[in-house]
Amino acid sequence: MTRPDRSVASDQLSVVSGQVSVVSRQLPGGGLESTSDPAPDSATSAVAGLRGERATPGGPGPDRPAATETAGSPAPDRLTRRRVLQSLSALGLGTAVFHRALAAQVQEGQAVTVEMIQQAEWVAGLELTDEERQATAATVAGLQRQLAALRAVKLENHVPPALRFAVLEPPGPRAGGGAETRVRLTESAVLPRPDDPQQLAFRPISELAPLVRSRQVSSVELTRMYLDRLSRFDPTLHCVISLTEDLAMRQAERADRELAAGRYRGPLHGIPWGAKDLISIPGYKTTWGAGPYREQQLDVKATVAQRLEDAGAVLIAKLTLGALAWGDHWFGGITRNPWDPRQGSSGSSAGSASATAAGLVGFSLGSETLGSIVSPCRRCGTTGLRPTFGRVSRHGCMSLAWSMDKIGPISRSVEDCALVFAHLHGADGLDTTAVDRPFHWPPRRDLRTFRVGYFANEQAENERPELQALRDLGVTLVPIELPATYPVSAMTIILNTEAAAVFDELTRTHVNEGIYRWPNAFRQGQFVPAVEYLRANRIRTLVMREMQHLMSQVDAYIDGDDLALTNLTGHPTVVLPGPPVTSDGVERPSSYTFTGQLFGESELLLLAHAFQQATGHHLRHPELLDPPP
């Protein structure tokens, strides 16, 4: 069955020296669609949507009803944003030269004028009186001095604001146990070692772990096999930034010594893995996929990396990500989809999904702010878990949006995600958003007690194989609709505003190369007033309450156009391969997603695991050819 790519399209506004130039929309899969209509732009529309107003192209702006005009003489106090921009341009006030001169005047300490205030009113959606402009000019002059003092403070990427976002948990008692973790494999049988070690490349952790524990396969053997595959296929896939070969061999040799001595750390012991290159590892570059940081080394070990090391896992590579966690374009090229290397892998956890799908690592870690685990897993046919916000510490990982960033596993099966997640979750005292909650795998719950939501579409229910598979598992299916009261897409200004603050220095030093499409987004974030950012977060609270009501009716739901919604509310999602789809003569995987209760990863993974075992789509893998010499 053909399943559309539902990656969220994100509007981006180009603002150069204070001017609106082009509105562009990132299309699913990384395309770009542009329009030359300068106003109302995406920032204006988003802010208007949050205010409950309507910003109509060519029409009146917020709180500005249309007025009767005589030809050639528009009412001066009823100008639309389009006409304001046209008028400024005609007067020479909207030019880059004017704005540079204006900035220079302020920097030289000259007075902030009423005219400056009037020119800036449209950004904040205000229309002030002359008296209010006079008073505001005096206030803004003082504000400029305050802002200059604040900007003089050097802020590193890892420093968050003194505000902590927390998900909205259901009322009532919460399951105890802190970060108590109980994990066992659902199948204990040890499969025989294959004759060809390359046949191990696509085995899930749940099959590799018993082979390693029984010492039929050594960690060194696995590590060498995966390092060889990384070297062979990276020229095709462009999924590796740094091989960590020396570290990997030391960790693998240590794992084999411990296993020989009877010390077994668990199912990740001796299993090679890859880290998205926003996860900091001392002694290796952490480039964030971006040209300006390609030589960066950070003397900190990310909590997730330390926890996997403590579990005995073997780090073999730092994998690509789209520049500063957007898309699949990085300073070394475009990461490719192993099913069709002509196609990008999607992102931003591009290398993590590509390398895992291609059998180049045993598993990997990715991150998500607005689709960066789910989207590349869909494209590359891998299984991924985007955990509940606050489940996994982000300490030592690049910040993009403090209230939305999440770290999670990408693997070849749902059970593998559970085995990795068991070692990732829990508070560390370093990321203030990370909390302790129990995790049990597999949980002791009968699938027949599950209520699973689904969404109506153009297909009849009895013709939808995913619904039939769920019925066969014994769950109760419940038709649902996602919350639609509030403008969720407009609320993504939260991401751009936080990202603009994180990377403010790039904007102020005019860094435009090597960071993909971020410059326009960062400049857009500079123009979002604090009032509107807080307004968006207040509306976020209302959306979280609506989502809480929906989730009181079901344990989980399948699919749904919900990337923006659930990344804002913090709900966990599992993505897994669906049936193959043939397009242009190439067979590629489709996908399913399951979204569950906040901190309900145990039950969510149980449901997704049962569905995956029943459908078997994860057992397929791409056939890669060695690149020509």
C-alpha positions in Angstrom: 0.0 0.0 0.0 1.3 3.4 -0.9 1.8 5.6 2.1 2.5 9.3 1.7 5.5 10.9 3.3 4.0 13.0 5.9 7.1 15.0 6.9 6.1 18.4 8.2 6.6 21.2 5.7 8.2 24.1 7.5 7.8 27.6 6.3 11.0 29.6 6.3 11.2 33.4 5.9 14.1 35.2 4.3 14.9 38.4 6.2 17.9 40.2 5.0 19.0 43.4 6.8 15.4 43.8 8.1 13.7 43.3 4.7 11.3 40.5 3.8 12.4 38.9 0.5 11.1 35.4 -0.2 8.9 33.0 1.6 10.0 29.4 1.0 8.5 26.1 2.1 10.6 23.0 2.8 8.8 20.1 1.1 8.8 16.5 2.4 12.0 14.9 1.3 14.0 18.1 1.2 12.6 20.1 -1.7 12.1 23.8 -1.7 9.1 25.7 -3.0 9.3 29.5 -3.2 6.9 32.3 -3.8 7.8 35.9 -4.5 4.9 37.3 -2.6 6.6 39.3 0.1 3.8 39.7 2.6 2.2 38.6 4.7 5.2 36.3 5.4 5.3 33.1 7.4 6.3 34.9 10.6 3.5 37.4 10.2 1.0 34.6 9.4 2.2 32.5 12.3 2.0 35.3 14.8 -1.4 36.3 13.5 -2.6 32.8 13.8 -1.5 32.6 17.4 -3.4 35.9 18.1 -6.5 34.4 16.6 -6.3 36.9 13.7 -6.3 36.4 10.0 -3.4 37.6 7.8 -4.7 37.6 4.2 -2.4 38.2 1.3 -3.0 41.6 -0.1 -5.6 42.3 2.6 -5.7 44.2 5.9 -3.3 43.2 8.7 -4.2 42.3 12.3 -6.8 44.5 13.8 -6.8 46.6 10.7 -10.1 46.3 8.8 -10.3 47.2 5.2 -11.2 50.8 4.5 -12.7 52.5 1.5 -9.9 54.2 -0.5 -9.9 56.6 -3.4 -7.6 55.8 -6.3 -4.0 56.6 -5.6 -4.6 57.8 -2.0 -4.8 55.0 0.5 -5.8 55.9 4.1 -2.4 56.4 5.9 -3.5 54.7 9.1 -5.0 51.7 7.3 -1.9 50.7 5.2 -1.4 46.9 4.8 2.0 45.4 5.5 2.5 45.1 1.7 1.9 48.8 1.2 4.2 49.7 4.1 7.0 47.7 2.5 6.2 49.2 -0.9 6.2 52.7 0.6 9.4 52.2 2.5 11.1 50.9 -0.7 9.9 53.9 -2.7 11.3 56.2 -0.1 14.6 54.4 0.1 13.9 53.5 3.7 13.5 49.7 3.1 16.9 49.3 1.4 19.8 47.4 2.9 21.8 50.6 2.8 19.3 52.4 5.0 19.2 49.6 7.5 22.9 49.4 7.8 23.0 53.1 8.4 20.3 52.8 11.0 22.2 50.1 12.8 25.4 52.2 12.7 23.6 55.2 14.2 22.3 53.1 17.1 25.7 51.5 17.7 27.3 55.0 17.8 24.9 56.0 20.6 22.7 58.3 18.6 19.1 58.7 19.8 16.5 56.1 18.9 13.9 58.2 17.0 10.2 58.1 16.7 10.7 57.2 13.0 12.7 54.2 13.9 9.9 53.0 16.2 7.3 53.6 13.6 9.2 51.6 11.0 9.5 48.6 13.4 5.9 48.5 14.5 4.8 46.1 11.8 7.2 43.4 13.1 5.5 43.4 16.5 2.0 43.8 15.0 1.5 47.1 16.7 0.1 50.5 15.7 1.1 53.2 18.1 0.0 56.7 18.6 2.6 59.6 18.2 2.6 60.0 22.0 3.2 56.3 22.5 6.0 56.3 19.9 7.8 59.2 21.8 7.6 57.2 25.0 8.7 54.0 23.4 11.7 55.6 21.7 13.0 56.7 25.1 12.4 53.2 26.5 14.0 51.4 23.6 17.2 53.6 24.0 17.6 52.1 27.4 16.7 48.7 26.1 19.5 48.9 23.5 22.0 49.4 26.3 20.6 46.4 28.3 20.6 44.2 25.2 24.2 45.3 24.4 25.3 44.3 27.9 23.5 40.9 27.6 25.1 40.3 24.2 28.5 40.9 25.6 28.2 37.7 27.7 29.7 34.7 25.9 27.1 31.8 25.9 28.2 28.4 24.8 25.8 26.0 23.1 25.3 23.8 26.1 23.9 26.6 28.3 20.0 26.5 28.5 17.7 29.3 29.6 16.5 29.3 33.2 13.1 28.0 32.1 12.2 24.3 32.1 9.6 22.8 29.8 7.7 19.9 31.3 5.2 17.6 29.7 1.6 17.6 31.1 1.2 14.3 32.8 -2.3 13.0 33.5 -3.7 13.7 37.0 -3.7 11.1 39.7 -1.1 8.8 41.2 2.0 8.0 39.2 3.7 4.6 38.9 6.6 4.5 41.4 10.0 2.9 41.1 12.0 6.0 40.0 14.1 4.9 37.0 13.7 1.2 37.8 14.6 -0.8 34.7 13.8 -4.5 34.1 14.8 -5.9 30.7 15.0 -9.4 29.2 14.9 -10.7 25.6 11.5 -11.9 24.5 13.2 -14.9 22.8 16.1 -16.7 24.6 17.1 -19.2 21.9 20.6 -18.8 20.5 20.6 -19.0 16.7 23.6 -20.7 15.1 26.5 -18.6 13.9 26.4 -18.1 10.1 29.3 -19.3 8.0 29.8 -15.8 6.4 30.3 -13.1 9.1 28.8 -10.5 6.6 25.4 -12.3 7.2 25.6 -10.8 10.8 25.4 -7.3 9.4 21.6 -7.1 9.3 20.9 -9.2 12.4 19.1 -7.3 15.2 20.6 -6.9 18.7 18.2 -9.5 20.0 20.0 -12.1 17.8 23.5 -10.7 18.0 23.5 -10.5 21.8 23.1 -14.2 22.5 25.9 -15.0 20.0 28.2 -12.6 21.7 27.3 -13.8 25.2 27.8 -17.4 24.2 31.1 -16.4 22.6 30.2 -17.9 19.3 30.9 -14.4 17.9 33.4 -12.1 19.4 32.9 -8.3 19.8 36.2 -7.8 18.0 34.9 -9.8 15.0 31.7 -7.8 14.9 33.5 -4.5 15.2 35.9 -5.3 12.4 33.1 -6.5 10.2 31.1 -3.3 10.7 34.2 -1.1 10.3 34.9 -2.8 7.0 31.3 -2.2 5.8 31.5 1.5 6.8 34.7 1.9 4.7 33.2 0.0 1.8 29.8 1.7 1.6 30.4 5.2 2.9 31.6 6.4 -0.5 28.1 5.6 -1.8 26.0 6.7 1.2 28.1 9.6 2.6 26.9 8.6 6.1 30.1 8.9 8.2 31.9 11.9 9.5 34.5 10.2 11.7 35.4 6.6 12.2 36.4 5.9 15.8 38.4 2.8 15.0 41.0 3.1 17.8 38.4 3.6 20.4 36.2 0.9 19.0 38.9 -1.7 19.0 39.8 -0.9 22.6 36.2 -1.2 23.7 35.7 -4.4 21.7 38.8 -6.0 23.2 37.7 -5.1 26.7 34.2 -6.5 26.0 35.8 -9.8 24.9 38.0 -9.9 28.0 35.1 -9.3 30.3 32.9 -11.9 28.6 35.8 -14.5 28.9 36.0 -13.7 32.6 32.2 -14.2 33.0 31.2 -10.6 33.4 28.2 -9.9 31.3 26.8 -6.3 31.2 23.6 -7.1 29.3 22.4 -7.3 25.7 24.4 -4.3 24.4 27.7 -5.8 25.7 30.1 -5.9 22.7 27.6 -4.6 20.2 29.0 -1.9 17.8 27.0 1.4 17.4 27.1 4.8 15.7 26.5 8.2 17.2 24.8 11.1 15.4 27.6 13.7 15.2 25.9 16.1 17.6 26.7 13.7 20.4 30.0 14.8 22.0 32.9 12.3 22.5 36.2 13.5 23.9 39.1 13.1 21.5 36.9 13.2 18.4 35.4 16.0 16.3 31.8 16.9 17.0 30.9 18.9 13.9 27.1 19.2 14.1 27.3 18.6 10.3 28.0 22.3 9.7 31.0 23.9 8.0 31.7 26.4 10.7 32.1 23.6 13.2 33.9 20.9 11.1 37.0 21.1 13.2 35.3 21.5 16.6 36.3 19.2 19.5 34.4 19.3 22.8 36.0 18.0 26.0 32.8 16.5 27.3 31.3 13.1 27.0 27.5 13.0 26.4 25.5 11.2 29.0 24.0 8.9 26.4 27.5 7.9 25.2 28.6 7.3 28.7 25.6 5.1 29.5 26.1 3.0 26.4 29.8 2.6 27.3 28.8 1.5 30.7 26.5 -1.1 29.0 29.5 -2.4 27.1 28.5 -1.1 23.7 31.3 -0.3 21.2 31.3 3.1 19.5 32.6 2.7 15.9 31.6 5.9 14.1 30.2 9.4 14.4 27.5 9.6 11.7 26.3 12.4 9.6 23.5 14.9 10.3 22.0 17.7 8.2 23.8 20.9 9.1 22.8 22.0 12.6 20.1 19.2 12.6 18.2 20.2 9.5 17.7 17.7 6.5 20.4 15.5 5.0 22.8 18.1 3.6 26.0 18.4 5.5 29.4 19.9 4.8 30.6 16.7 3.1 27.6 16.3 0.8 24.2 14.6 0.9 23.6 11.4 2.9 21.9 8.8 0.8 19.1 6.3 1.1 20.5 2.8 1.0 17.3 1.6 -0.9 17.9 4.2 -3.6 21.2 6.0 -3.4 20.0 8.6 -5.9 17.7 9.8 -3.1 18.7 11.6 0.1 18.2 9.8 3.4 16.0 12.6 4.8 17.1 13.9 8.2 18.4 15.2 10.3 19.5 11.9 11.8 20.6 11.1 8.3 23.7 9.0 8.9 22.1 7.2 11.8 19.2 5.9 9.7 21.2 5.3 6.5 24.0 3.4 8.3 21.5 1.3 10.3 19.4 0.4 7.3 22.6 -0.5 5.3 23.9 -2.9 8.0 26.9 -0.7 8.8 26.3 -0.5 12.6 24.4 -2.7 15.1 22.3 0.3 16.1 22.6 4.1 16.3 21.4 7.1 18.2 19.6 10.0 16.6 17.9 13.1 17.8 14.6 14.8 17.1 13.2 18.3 17.4 10.6 18.3 14.6 10.9 14.9 12.8 14.6 14.1 12.7 14.2 10.5 13.9 10.8 9.8 12.4 11.5 11.2 8.9 14.8 9.4 8.1 13.5 6.2 9.5 10.5 6.4 7.2 12.8 7.1 4.2 15.4 4.4 5.0 13.1 1.7 6.4 14.5 1.6 9.9 12.8 1.3 13.3 13.2 4.3 15.6 11.9 5.5 19.0 11.4 9.2 19.7 11.0 9.1 23.5 8.9 11.3 25.7 10.4 14.7 26.2 12.5 14.5 29.4 13.0 10.7 29.3 16.6 10.9 28.0 19.3 13.4 29.1 20.6 15.7 26.3 23.8 16.6 28.2 26.7 16.8 25.8 24.5 16.9 22.8 24.0 20.0 20.5 21.1 22.2 21.6 18.7 23.4 18.9 15.4 24.0 20.8 15.6 23.5 24.5 11.9 22.7 25.0 11.8 20.3 22.0 15.1 18.4 21.7 15.0 14.6 22.3 17.5 11.7 21.9 16.5 8.2 20.8 17.6 4.9 19.3 17.4 3.9 15.6 17.7 0.2 15.0 16.4 -2.8 13.0 13.5 -3.8 15.3 11.2 -2.5 18.0 12.8 -4.8 20.5 16.2 -3.4 19.7 14.9 0.1 20.4 13.6 -1.2 23.8 17.0 -2.8 24.6 18.9 0.4 23.8 16.3 2.7 25.5 16.7 0.7 28.7 20.2 2.0 29.0 19.5 5.6 27.9 16.6 6.8 30.1 16.6 8.5 33.5 17.9 11.7 35.1 21.6 12.5 35.3 21.6 15.7 37.3 23.1 17.5 34.3 20.1 18.0 32.0 17.4 19.6 34.2 14.6 18.3 32.0 15.6 14.6 32.4 13.4 12.7 34.9 13.3 9.2 36.4 10.4 6.9 35.4 10.3 3.1 35.4 10.9 1.1 32.2 10.1 -2.6 31.9 10.7 -4.8 28.9 8.6 -6.6 28.0 5.9 -5.3 30.3 3.4 -7.7 31.7 0.3 -6.6 29.9 -2.2 -8.5 27.8 -2.5 -6.9 24.3 -6.3 -7.6 24.4 -6.6 -4.8 27.0 -5.2 -2.2 24.6 -7.4 0.5 23.0 -5.7 1.7 19.8 -6.9 4.8 18.0 -6.9 5.2 14.2 -7.8 7.8 11.6 -10.3 7.5 8.8 -9.0 7.9 5.3 -10.1 7.2 1.8 -9.8 3.5 2.2 -12.6 1.3 3.7 -11.6 0.0 7.1 -11.8 -3.6 6.0 -9.3 -2.9 3.2 -6.6 -1.5 5.5 -4.1 -4.2 6.3 -2.7 -2.3 9.3 -6.1 -2.3 11.0 -6.6 -6.0 10.2 -3.2 -6.8 11.8 -4.2 -4.9 14.9 -7.6 -6.7 15.1 -5.8 -10.0 14.8 -3.7 -9.0 17.8 -6.9 -8.6 19.8 -6.8 -4.9 20.5 -9.9 -2.7 20.5 -9.8 -0.1 17.6 -11.2 3.3 18.4 -11.8 6.0 15.7 -10.2 9.3 16.7 -9.3 12.8 15.5 -6.3 14.8 16.4 -6.9 18.1 18.3 -7.5 20.9 15.8 -8.8 23.8 17.9 -5.5 25.7 17.9 -3.0 26.6 15.1 -0.3 24.0 15.8 1.7 24.7 12.7 2.0 28.4 13.7 3.4 27.3 17.1 6.6 26.0 15.4 7.9 29.6 15.8 8.9 28.2 19.2 11.5 26.1 17.4 12.9 28.9 15.2 12.9 31.4 18.1 14.8 29.1 20.4 17.2 28.1 17.6 17.8 31.7 16.8 18.8 32.3 20.4 21.1 29.2 20.5 22.9 30.3 17.3 22.6 34.0 17.7 26.3 34.6 17.2 26.1 33.1 13.7 23.4 35.7 12.7 25.3 38.6 14.3 28.6 37.6 12.6 26.8 37.1 9.2 27.7 33.4 8.8 25.6 32.2 5.9 27.7 29.5 4.4 27.8 25.9 5.5 24.6 25.9 7.6 22.2 24.9 4.9 18.8 26.7 5.1 19.3 28.0 8.7 20.3 31.6 8.0 16.8 32.6 7.0 15.2 30.7 9.9 17.6 32.3 12.4 16.9 35.8 11.1 13.2 35.1 11.3 13.6 34.1 14.9 15.3 37.4 15.7 12.1 39.2 14.7 9.7 37.2 16.9 8.8 39.4 19.9 9.2 37.8 23.4 5.4 38.4 23.8 4.6 36.3 20.8 7.1 33.5 21.9 5.4 33.4 25.3 2.0 33.5 23.6 2.9 30.5 21.5 3.9 28.6 24.7 0.7 29.5 26.5 -1.2 28.1 23.5 1.0 25.1 23.8 -0.4 24.5 27.2 -3.9 24.5 25.8 -2.8 22.0 23.1 -1.2 19.8 25.7 -4.5 19.7 27.6 -6.4 18.8 24.4 -3.9 16.0 23.7 -4.2 14.8 27.3 -8.0 14.5 26.8 -7.5 12.5 23.5 -5.0 10.1 25.1 -7.4 9.5 28.0 -9.5 7.6 25.4 -6.8 5.3 24.0 -3.5 3.7 25.0 -1.9 4.6 21.7 -2.8 5.4 18.1 -1.5 4.4 14.7 -0.2 6.9 12.2 -1.6 10.5 12.1 -0.3 13.7 10.7 1.1 14.7 14.1 4.9 15.5 13.9 4.5 19.1 14.9 1.7 18.3 17.4 3.5 15.5 19.3 6.9 17.2 19.2 5.3 20.2 20.9 3.4 18.1 23.5 6.3 15.7 24.1 4.5 12.4 23.3 6.6 9.3 22.3 6.4 7.8 18.9 7.7 4.6 17.4 8.3 4.4 13.6 8.7 1.1 11.8 8.9 -0.2 8.2 5.7 -0.9 6.3 5.2 -2.8 3.0 7.4 -2.0 0.0 6.3 0.5 -2.5 7.6 0.6 -6.1 8.2 4.0 -7.8 10.2 4.7 -10.9 11.2 1.0 -11.0 12.7 1.2 -7.5 11.3 -0.6 -4.4 11.4 1.5 -1.3 9.9 0.9 2.2 6.8 2.6 3.5 6.2 3.1 7.2 3.9 3.1 10.1 4.0 5.1 13.3 2.6 4.4 16.8 2.2 7.3 19.3 1.7 6.5 23.0 1.1 7.9 26.4 3.6 10.2 28.0 6.3 8.1 29.7 4.4 5.1 28.4 7.3 3.7 26.3 6.9 0.2 27.8 3.4 -0.3 26.6 4.0 1.6 23.3 6.9 -0.6 22.4 5.0 -3.7 23.4 2.2 -2.9 21.0 4.6 -1.9 18.2 6.7 -5.0 18.7 3.7 -7.3 18.4 2.6 -5.5 15.3 6.1 -5.7 13.8 6.4 -9.4 14.5 3.0 -10.0 12.9 3.7 -8.0 9.7 7.4 -8.8 9.3 8.3 -5.8 7.1 11.5 -5.1 9.2 13.1 -8.3 7.9 13.7 -6.9 4.5 17.0 -5.0 3.9 18.6 -3.2 0.9 21.0 -4.9 -1.4 24.1 -2.7 -1.7 26.7 -2.8 -4.4 30.3 -2.0 -3.7 31.2 1.4 -5.4 33.5 1.2 -8.5 37.2 1.4 -7.7 
